[in-house]
Amino acid sequence: MVLAVADVLSDAASVLGGDATLKILYMKLVEALAHSRNECIEWRPAEAALFCIRAISHYVSSVEVEVMPQVMDLLPKLPQQPQQLQTVCLIIGAYSKWLDAAPSGFSKLPLVIDILMSGMRLSEDSAAAAALAFRHICEDCCKKLCPHCKDLFQIYYTAVSGEGSFKGSAEDSLHLVEALSMVITELPPEPAKDALEELCSSVVTPLQEIINQGPEGLEKKHARELSVYIDRFAYIFRYVNHPGAVADVVHRLWPIFKAIFDVRAWDMRTMESLCRACKYAVRTSGRFMGITIGAMLEEIQGLYQQHHQPCFLYLSSEVIKIFGSDPSCASYLKNMIEALFQHTICVLTNIKEFTARPDIADDCFLLASRCIRYCPELFIPSAVFPSLVDCSMIGITVQHREASNSILTFLSDVFDLAKSCKVEQLLSIRDSVIIPRGATISRILVASLTGALPSSRLETVMYALLALTRAYGMQAVEWAKGSVSLIPSTAVKDVDRSRFLQALSDAASGTDINTIMGPVEELSDVCRRNRTVQEIVQGALKPHELN
């Protein structure tokens, strides 16, 4: 009901104009406040008017000068009833662009900050709304807030230290971390470095206290007690866009991170938080990471052999994206690639293992695709490449959507290698791996197309099959012909088979992919038309028995 009202108001504002609608709603707010003074206890009409004003925020000019200043002046005078204060905080967040752009907007900031501080202390809902509004204000007014960084830190400390009775959750406090980080980004390098170190120190202290209890104490901690602080680092590294300063902080923090890696590698939740923080550190710092990146890769490479945490793979994907083309990193990247893939292949030996650990399969083949795009010269000649292609053939038909898509995308990237890499030696190595397996790959893809995978996966399967056909031309068409010929005529008519093979022939000759989708989709529909037919087709193609 509430969302329906908001939709109607948005439609009205789009027709009347935001500023005109705002005037009408403001008069309703004034009337409601006059009535509530007389009745003394009724706050709901005013809260309803405030909700309406918030709902049209996208349509109100960011430089509106007639009504919004009066609305902002009214907000501190409203009764601090929890639900009403929550709506007031949400209004402040919704009009953060107005606070930045309007002539009198920024002058209202001290008033609204006081309101947000009250919201953080009153209830869980108002604290969540206040933290979110604070983030919006810092995002939109970050340049103007730079001179007030110390005051913002005070708000942050008051909220997250517990001294100010912050009612919000740990997730809500992340909005405050994000808010400060965005303001720090706008500071000049030296002040930004100092502010970043101050922000990080508030997170380091409690983590260091836990680590000082020794490995036994660290191991007994609940994951929540660690991730609440580690997640703050992730937000800092993500939103403070000063690469050199972030790299320096990560270098100093590495002993703390390593201690957590070493003791808690068994704990998926903590490892996911820590790898997320490291991922954003790598993404922001890039080449400034220097020697820290080597230590990080050595750590996760060693731990992955004992604890097959998928997050180690996605952190490695981020490293490959940033450092894959750096010749100075080639040696340890090559070692990392071979070690991670070799251990993953040992885990994913049959379709049951893919079904049991789709998260590992997903991140493994995402990493493999990254390797093809960013360091094919390390990946394609490696000893692990043929084994990984074999592994992908086992897992194509896994029913997990993300894992299946990652595997199919990896194979498409292999087939499309010539688009991104013109090195004949690499193409030759690829061909020596794919051509002996081409008929089997084609058969698995045809089986996937005709029922081994859900129809929602159809587009990804079609692209992989057409990429194979573009790469190997009429040879791939012959592979496909061998596959569809296995399907009994009781399930598929010769005309459907011919149209399908003609579409692949057209693809081999370079016809636009969109014009050949029809016959491919038709074959899929024919083979899926009922359960009996689908069982006949899959019984003929036997995709699970090919490996």
C-alpha positions as CSV (number, residue, x, y, z in Angstrom):
1,M,0.0,0.0,0.0
2,V,2.8,2.4,1.0
3,L,4.7,1.7,-2.3
4,A,1.5,2.2,-4.3
5,V,1.0,5.6,-2.7
6,A,4.6,6.5,-3.5
7,D,4.1,5.4,-7.1
8,V,1.0,7.6,-7.5
9,L,2.8,10.6,-6.0
10,S,5.7,10.0,-8.4
11,D,3.3,10.0,-11.4
12,A,1.6,13.2,-10.1
13,A,5.0,14.9,-9.8
14,S,6.0,13.8,-13.3
15,V,2.9,15.5,-14.6
16,L,2.6,18.6,-12.4
17,G,6.3,19.1,-11.9
18,G,8.2,18.3,-8.7
19,D,8.3,21.9,-7.4
20,A,4.6,22.5,-7.8
21,T,3.8,19.1,-6.1
22,L,6.1,20.0,-3.3
23,K,4.2,23.2,-2.6
24,I,0.9,21.3,-2.3
25,L,2.5,18.7,0.0
26,Y,4.1,21.4,2.1
27,M,0.7,23.1,2.8
28,K,-0.6,19.7,3.9
29,L,2.4,19.3,6.2
30,V,1.7,22.8,7.8
31,E,-2.0,21.9,8.2
32,A,-1.1,18.6,9.8
33,L,1.3,20.3,12.2
34,A,-1.3,22.9,13.2
35,H,-3.8,20.1,13.9
36,S,-1.3,18.0,15.9
37,R,-0.6,21.0,18.1
38,N,-4.3,21.3,18.9
39,E,-4.7,17.6,19.5
40,C,-1.3,17.3,21.3
41,I,-0.8,13.6,20.5
42,E,-1.5,12.9,16.9
43,W,1.7,12.8,14.8
44,R,0.6,10.5,11.9
45,P,-0.9,13.1,9.5
46,A,2.4,15.1,9.6
47,E,4.4,11.9,9.1
48,A,2.2,11.0,6.1
49,A,2.9,14.4,4.6
50,L,6.6,13.9,5.2
51,F,6.5,10.5,3.5
52,C,4.8,12.1,0.5
53,I,7.5,14.8,0.3
54,R,10.2,12.2,0.4
55,A,8.4,10.2,-2.4
56,I,8.8,13.0,-4.9
57,S,12.4,13.9,-4.1
58,H,13.6,12.8,-7.6
59,Y,11.3,15.4,-9.2
60,V,12.1,18.4,-7.1
61,S,14.8,20.8,-8.4
62,S,18.1,20.6,-6.6
63,V,18.2,24.4,-6.5
64,E,14.5,24.9,-5.3
65,V,14.5,28.0,-3.1
66,E,10.9,28.6,-2.0
67,V,9.7,25.5,-0.1
68,M,12.6,23.2,0.7
69,P,14.3,25.8,3.0
70,Q,11.1,26.0,5.0
71,V,10.8,22.2,5.1
72,M,14.3,21.9,6.4
73,D,13.6,24.5,9.1
74,L,10.5,22.6,10.2
75,L,12.3,19.3,10.7
76,P,14.1,20.0,13.9
77,K,10.8,21.3,15.5
78,L,9.0,18.0,14.9
79,P,8.3,15.6,17.9
80,Q,10.9,12.9,18.0
81,Q,8.5,10.0,17.7
82,P,10.5,7.0,16.4
83,Q,8.5,6.4,13.2
84,Q,8.3,10.1,12.4
85,L,12.0,10.6,13.1
86,Q,12.8,7.6,10.8
87,T,10.8,9.4,8.0
88,V,12.6,12.7,8.7
89,C,16.0,11.0,8.4
90,L,14.9,9.4,5.1
91,I,13.8,12.8,3.8
92,I,17.2,14.3,4.7
93,G,18.9,11.5,2.7
94,A,16.5,11.9,-0.2
95,Y,17.3,15.6,-0.5
96,S,21.1,15.3,-0.1
97,K,21.6,16.7,-3.6
98,W,19.5,19.7,-2.6
99,L,21.7,20.3,0.5
100,D,24.7,20.4,-1.8
101,A,23.3,22.4,-4.7
102,A,20.7,24.9,-3.4
103,P,21.9,28.4,-2.4
104,S,20.8,27.9,1.2
105,G,21.2,24.1,1.3
106,F,24.6,23.8,2.9
107,S,23.7,26.3,5.6
108,K,21.0,23.8,6.8
109,L,23.6,21.0,7.3
110,P,24.2,21.6,11.0
111,L,20.5,21.4,11.7
112,V,20.1,18.1,9.8
113,I,23.2,16.6,11.3
114,D,21.8,17.1,14.7
115,I,18.6,15.4,13.6
116,L,20.6,12.4,12.3
117,M,22.5,12.1,15.5
118,S,19.1,12.0,17.4
119,G,18.0,9.3,14.9
120,M,21.1,7.2,15.6
121,R,20.2,7.2,19.3
122,L,16.4,6.7,19.3
123,S,15.6,3.3,17.7
124,E,16.9,0.7,15.4
125,D,14.8,1.8,12.5
126,S,15.6,5.5,12.9
127,A,19.3,4.7,13.4
128,A,19.3,2.7,10.1
129,A,17.6,5.6,8.3
130,A,20.0,8.1,9.9
131,A,23.1,6.2,8.9
132,L,21.9,5.8,5.3
133,A,21.1,9.6,5.1
134,F,24.5,10.4,6.5
135,R,26.1,8.4,3.7
136,H,24.0,10.2,1.1
137,I,25.0,13.6,2.5
138,C,28.7,12.7,2.5
139,E,28.4,11.3,-1.1
140,D,26.7,14.4,-2.5
141,C,28.3,17.1,-0.4
142,C,31.8,15.5,-0.1
143,K,33.7,18.4,-1.5
144,K,32.0,21.0,0.8
145,L,32.5,18.6,3.8
146,C,36.2,18.3,3.4
147,P,37.0,21.2,5.8
148,H,34.7,19.6,8.4
149,C,36.4,16.2,8.4
150,K,37.2,16.3,12.1
151,D,33.6,16.9,13.0
152,L,32.6,14.0,10.8
153,F,35.1,11.8,12.6
154,Q,33.5,12.8,15.9
155,I,30.1,11.7,14.6
156,Y,31.6,8.4,13.5
157,Y,33.3,7.8,16.8
158,T,30.2,8.7,18.7
159,A,28.1,6.3,16.6
160,V,30.4,3.2,16.4
161,S,32.1,3.3,19.8
162,G,28.9,2.7,21.7
163,E,29.4,5.8,23.8
164,G,26.7,7.6,21.9
165,S,24.2,4.7,22.2
166,F,24.1,4.0,18.5
167,K,21.0,1.8,18.0
168,G,21.9,0.6,14.5
169,S,23.3,-2.7,13.4
170,A,26.9,-3.5,12.3
171,E,25.6,-3.2,8.7
172,D,24.3,0.3,9.4
173,S,27.6,1.4,10.8
174,L,29.1,0.5,7.4
175,H,27.2,3.4,5.9
176,L,29.1,5.7,8.2
177,V,32.5,4.1,7.2
178,E,31.5,4.5,3.5
179,A,30.5,8.1,4.2
180,L,33.8,9.1,5.7
181,S,35.7,7.2,3.1
182,M,34.0,9.2,0.3
183,V,34.9,12.5,2.0
184,I,38.5,11.4,2.5
185,T,38.7,10.7,-1.2
186,E,38.2,14.4,-1.9
187,L,41.0,15.5,0.4
188,P,44.5,16.4,-0.9
189,P,47.0,13.5,-0.7
190,E,48.7,14.3,2.6
191,P,45.5,15.2,4.6
192,A,43.9,12.1,3.0
193,K,46.7,9.9,4.2
194,D,46.4,11.1,7.8
195,A,42.6,10.8,7.7
196,L,42.8,7.3,6.2
197,E,45.2,6.2,9.0
198,E,42.9,7.6,11.6
199,L,39.9,5.8,10.2
200,C,41.8,2.5,10.0
201,S,43.2,2.9,13.5
202,S,39.6,2.8,14.9
203,V,39.3,-0.6,13.3
204,V,42.8,-2.0,14.0
205,T,42.6,-1.5,17.7
206,P,39.8,-4.1,18.5
207,L,41.2,-6.6,15.9
208,Q,44.7,-6.3,17.4
209,E,43.3,-6.9,20.9
210,I,41.7,-10.2,19.6
211,I,44.9,-11.3,17.9
212,N,46.9,-10.5,21.1
213,Q,45.0,-13.2,22.8
214,G,47.0,-15.7,20.8
215,P,46.0,-18.3,18.2
216,E,43.7,-20.2,20.6
217,G,41.7,-17.1,21.5
218,L,41.5,-16.0,17.8
219,E,40.2,-19.5,16.8
220,K,37.5,-19.5,19.4
221,K,36.0,-16.2,18.4
222,H,32.7,-16.2,16.6
223,A,33.0,-15.2,13.0
224,R,30.8,-12.2,13.6
225,E,33.2,-10.8,16.1
226,L,35.9,-10.6,13.4
227,S,33.8,-9.8,10.3
228,V,32.2,-6.7,11.9
229,Y,35.7,-5.1,11.8
230,I,37.1,-6.7,8.6
231,D,34.0,-5.5,6.7
232,R,34.8,-2.0,7.7
233,F,38.3,-2.4,6.1
234,A,36.6,-3.6,2.9
235,Y,34.5,-0.4,2.8
236,I,37.5,1.8,3.5
237,F,39.6,0.2,0.8
238,R,36.7,0.3,-1.7
239,Y,35.7,4.0,-1.2
240,V,39.0,5.8,-0.3
241,N,40.3,6.4,-3.8
242,H,43.9,7.2,-2.9
243,P,45.8,4.2,-4.3
244,G,49.2,4.9,-2.8
245,A,47.8,5.7,0.7
246,V,45.6,2.5,0.7
247,A,48.6,0.4,-0.4
248,D,50.7,1.8,2.5
249,V,48.0,1.0,5.0
250,V,47.5,-2.6,3.6
251,H,51.3,-3.1,3.9
252,R,51.2,-2.1,7.6
253,L,48.1,-4.2,8.2
254,W,49.3,-7.3,6.5
255,P,50.7,-9.0,9.7
256,I,47.1,-8.7,11.2
257,F,45.5,-10.1,8.0
258,K,48.1,-12.9,7.9
259,A,47.4,-13.9,11.5
260,I,43.7,-14.2,10.7
261,F,44.4,-16.1,7.4
262,D,46.7,-18.6,9.3
263,V,44.3,-19.3,12.2
264,R,40.9,-19.0,10.6
265,A,41.4,-20.5,7.1
266,W,38.8,-23.2,8.0
267,D,36.1,-20.5,8.6
268,M,34.3,-19.6,5.4
269,R,32.6,-16.5,6.7
270,T,35.7,-14.9,8.1
271,M,37.7,-15.8,4.9
272,E,35.0,-14.3,2.7
273,S,35.1,-11.1,4.7
274,L,38.9,-11.0,4.6
275,C,39.2,-11.8,0.9
276,R,36.6,-9.2,0.1
277,A,38.7,-6.6,2.0
278,C,41.9,-7.7,0.1
279,K,40.0,-7.7,-3.2
280,Y,39.1,-4.0,-2.8
281,A,42.6,-3.2,-1.6
282,V,44.0,-4.7,-4.8
283,R,41.3,-3.0,-6.9
284,T,42.0,0.4,-5.4
285,S,45.8,0.2,-5.0
286,G,46.7,-1.6,-8.2
287,R,50.4,-1.6,-8.9
288,F,51.1,0.4,-5.7
289,M,50.6,-2.9,-3.8
290,G,54.2,-3.9,-4.5
291,I,55.6,-6.6,-2.4
292,T,52.4,-7.0,-0.3
293,I,50.7,-8.7,-3.3
294,G,53.4,-11.4,-3.4
295,A,52.9,-12.2,0.2
296,M,49.1,-12.2,-0.2
297,L,49.3,-14.6,-3.1
298,E,51.7,-16.9,-1.4
299,E,49.4,-17.0,1.6
300,I,46.2,-18.0,-0.3
301,Q,48.0,-20.4,-2.5
302,G,49.3,-22.3,0.5
303,L,46.0,-22.2,2.4
304,Y,43.9,-23.3,-0.6
305,Q,45.7,-26.7,-0.7
306,Q,44.3,-27.4,2.8
307,H,41.0,-25.5,2.8
308,H,39.3,-25.2,-0.5
309,Q,37.7,-21.9,0.1
310,P,36.1,-20.4,-3.0
311,C,36.9,-16.9,-1.9
312,F,40.6,-17.6,-2.4
313,L,39.8,-18.1,-6.1
314,Y,37.8,-14.9,-6.5
315,L,40.6,-12.9,-4.8
316,S,43.0,-14.5,-7.2
317,S,40.7,-13.4,-10.1
318,E,41.1,-9.8,-9.0
319,V,44.8,-10.1,-8.8
320,I,44.9,-11.5,-12.3
321,K,42.8,-8.6,-13.6
322,I,45.3,-6.0,-12.1
323,F,48.6,-7.8,-12.5
324,G,48.1,-10.3,-15.2
325,S,49.8,-8.3,-17.9
326,D,52.7,-7.2,-15.7
327,P,55.9,-9.1,-16.8
328,S,57.5,-8.6,-13.4
329,C,54.7,-10.7,-11.8
330,A,54.7,-13.5,-14.4
331,S,56.7,-16.0,-12.3
332,Y,54.6,-16.0,-9.2
333,L,51.3,-15.6,-11.1
334,K,52.2,-18.7,-13.2
335,N,52.9,-20.7,-10.0
336,M,49.7,-19.5,-8.4
337,I,47.6,-20.3,-11.5
338,E,49.0,-23.9,-11.7
339,A,48.6,-24.6,-8.0
340,L,45.1,-23.3,-7.6
341,F,43.8,-25.0,-10.8
342,Q,45.5,-28.3,-10.0
343,H,44.0,-28.5,-6.6
344,T,40.5,-27.6,-7.9
345,I,40.7,-30.2,-10.6
346,C,41.4,-32.8,-7.9
347,V,38.2,-31.8,-6.1
348,L,35.9,-31.6,-9.2
349,T,36.4,-35.1,-10.6
350,N,32.7,-35.9,-11.5
351,I,29.3,-34.2,-11.9
352,K,28.4,-35.1,-8.3
353,E,31.3,-33.1,-7.0
354,F,30.3,-30.2,-9.2
355,T,26.8,-30.4,-7.8
356,A,28.1,-30.6,-4.2
357,R,30.6,-27.7,-4.6
358,P,29.2,-25.3,-7.3
359,D,30.8,-22.3,-5.5
360,I,34.2,-23.7,-6.2
361,A,33.3,-24.5,-9.8
362,D,31.9,-21.0,-10.3
363,D,35.0,-19.2,-9.0
364,C,37.4,-21.6,-10.6
365,F,36.1,-21.0,-14.1
366,L,35.7,-17.3,-13.5
367,L,39.4,-17.2,-12.6
368,A,40.2,-19.3,-15.8
369,S,38.3,-16.7,-18.0
370,R,40.2,-13.9,-16.3
371,C,43.5,-15.8,-17.2
372,I,42.5,-16.0,-20.8
373,R,41.7,-12.3,-21.0
374,Y,44.6,-10.9,-19.0
375,C,47.5,-13.4,-19.2
376,P,46.9,-16.0,-21.9
377,E,50.6,-16.4,-22.4
378,L,50.9,-17.8,-18.9
379,F,47.7,-19.8,-18.9
380,I,47.4,-21.5,-22.3
381,P,50.9,-23.1,-22.4
382,S,50.6,-24.2,-18.7
383,A,50.4,-27.9,-17.9
384,V,47.1,-27.4,-16.3
385,F,45.2,-26.0,-19.3
386,P,44.3,-29.4,-20.9
387,S,43.2,-30.8,-17.6
388,L,41.0,-27.8,-16.9
389,V,39.3,-28.2,-20.3
390,D,38.6,-31.8,-19.4
391,C,37.2,-30.6,-16.0
392,S,34.9,-28.1,-17.8
393,M,33.5,-30.9,-20.0
394,I,32.6,-32.8,-16.9
395,G,30.8,-29.9,-15.3
396,I,29.0,-28.2,-18.2
397,T,25.7,-29.8,-17.3
398,V,25.7,-29.0,-13.6
399,Q,22.3,-27.6,-12.7
400,H,23.7,-24.7,-10.6
401,R,23.1,-21.6,-12.7
402,E,26.2,-19.5,-11.9
403,A,28.6,-22.5,-12.0
404,S,27.2,-23.7,-15.4
405,N,27.4,-20.2,-16.8
406,S,31.0,-19.7,-15.7
407,I,32.0,-23.0,-17.3
408,L,30.2,-22.2,-20.6
409,T,31.7,-18.7,-20.6
410,F,35.2,-20.2,-20.0
411,L,34.8,-22.5,-23.0
412,S,33.5,-19.6,-25.1
413,D,36.5,-17.6,-24.2
414,V,38.8,-20.5,-25.2
415,F,37.0,-20.8,-28.6
416,D,37.1,-17.0,-29.1
417,L,40.8,-16.7,-28.2
418,A,41.7,-15.5,-31.6
419,K,39.6,-12.3,-31.0
420,S,41.8,-11.2,-28.0
421,C,45.1,-12.9,-28.8
422,K,46.8,-13.0,-32.2
423,V,49.9,-15.1,-31.1
424,E,50.0,-18.1,-33.4
425,Q,51.8,-20.2,-30.8
426,L,49.0,-19.8,-28.3
427,L,46.3,-20.6,-30.9
428,S,48.2,-23.7,-32.0
429,I,48.4,-24.9,-28.4
430,R,44.7,-24.2,-27.9
431,D,43.9,-26.2,-31.1
432,S,46.0,-29.1,-30.0
433,V,43.8,-29.3,-26.9
434,I,40.4,-28.6,-28.4
435,I,40.4,-30.4,-31.7
436,P,40.9,-33.9,-30.2
437,R,38.1,-33.2,-27.8
438,G,35.9,-31.3,-30.3
439,A,33.4,-34.0,-31.1
440,T,32.8,-34.7,-27.4
441,I,32.5,-31.0,-26.5
442,S,30.0,-30.5,-29.4
443,R,28.0,-33.5,-28.2
444,I,27.8,-32.2,-24.6
445,L,26.8,-28.8,-25.9
446,V,24.1,-30.3,-28.1
447,A,22.8,-32.3,-25.2
448,S,22.7,-29.2,-23.1
449,L,20.9,-27.4,-25.8
450,T,18.3,-30.1,-26.1
451,G,17.4,-30.7,-22.4
452,A,20.4,-31.5,-20.2
453,L,20.3,-27.9,-19.0
454,P,17.2,-25.7,-18.3
455,S,15.9,-23.6,-21.1
456,S,16.9,-20.5,-19.1
457,R,20.5,-21.4,-19.9
458,L,19.8,-21.6,-23.6
459,E,21.4,-18.4,-24.7
460,T,24.7,-19.2,-23.0
461,V,24.8,-22.7,-24.4
462,M,24.0,-21.4,-27.9
463,Y,26.8,-18.8,-27.7
464,A,29.3,-21.5,-26.7
465,L,28.3,-23.8,-29.6
466,L,28.4,-21.0,-32.1
467,A,31.8,-19.8,-30.8
468,L,33.1,-23.3,-31.3
469,T,31.7,-23.3,-34.8
470,R,33.2,-19.9,-35.7
471,A,36.6,-21.1,-34.4
472,Y,36.7,-24.4,-36.2
473,G,34.4,-23.9,-39.2
474,M,33.1,-26.9,-41.1
475,Q,35.1,-29.2,-38.8
476,A,32.8,-28.1,-36.0
477,V,29.7,-28.5,-38.2
478,E,30.8,-32.2,-38.8
479,W,31.2,-32.6,-35.0
480,A,27.6,-31.3,-34.5
481,K,26.4,-33.5,-37.3
482,G,27.7,-36.5,-35.6
483,S,26.0,-35.5,-32.4
484,V,22.5,-34.8,-33.8
485,S,22.6,-37.9,-36.0
486,L,22.5,-39.9,-32.7
487,I,19.1,-38.5,-31.9
488,P,16.4,-41.0,-33.1
489,S,14.0,-39.8,-35.9
490,T,11.1,-40.5,-33.5
491,A,12.3,-37.4,-31.5
492,V,13.6,-35.1,-34.2
493,K,12.6,-34.9,-37.9
494,D,15.3,-34.7,-40.6
495,V,14.1,-31.2,-41.6
496,D,14.8,-29.9,-38.0
497,R,18.2,-31.5,-38.1
498,S,19.0,-30.0,-41.5
499,R,17.9,-26.5,-40.5
500,F,20.1,-26.7,-37.4
501,L,23.1,-27.8,-39.3
502,Q,22.6,-25.2,-41.9
503,A,22.5,-22.5,-39.2
504,L,25.9,-23.8,-37.9
505,S,27.2,-23.8,-41.5
506,D,26.1,-20.2,-41.8
507,A,27.8,-19.4,-38.5
508,A,31.0,-21.0,-39.8
509,S,30.9,-18.7,-42.8
510,G,30.6,-15.6,-40.7
511,T,26.8,-14.9,-40.8
512,D,25.6,-12.6,-38.1
513,I,24.8,-14.6,-35.0
514,N,21.3,-13.1,-34.5
515,T,20.1,-14.4,-37.9
516,I,20.9,-18.0,-37.1
517,M,19.4,-18.3,-33.6
518,G,16.0,-19.3,-34.9
519,P,16.8,-22.9,-36.1
520,V,18.9,-23.5,-33.0
521,E,16.1,-22.5,-30.7
522,E,13.7,-24.6,-32.8
523,L,15.8,-27.7,-32.3
524,S,15.8,-27.0,-28.6
525,D,12.0,-26.6,-28.5
526,V,11.4,-29.8,-30.5
527,C,13.6,-31.8,-28.1
528,R,12.0,-30.4,-25.0
529,R,8.4,-30.6,-26.2
530,N,7.5,-33.3,-23.6
531,R,9.3,-35.4,-21.0
532,T,9.2,-38.6,-23.1
533,V,11.0,-36.9,-26.1
534,Q,13.5,-35.2,-23.7
535,E,14.4,-38.6,-22.2
536,I,14.8,-40.2,-25.6
537,V,17.2,-37.3,-26.7
538,Q,19.3,-37.4,-23.5
539,G,19.4,-41.2,-23.6
540,A,20.8,-41.0,-27.1
541,L,23.4,-38.3,-26.4
542,K,24.4,-39.5,-22.9
543,P,26.3,-36.3,-21.8
544,H,27.2,-37.7,-18.4
545,E,28.9,-40.8,-19.8
546,L,31.3,-39.0,-22.0
547,N,33.9,-38.3,-19.4
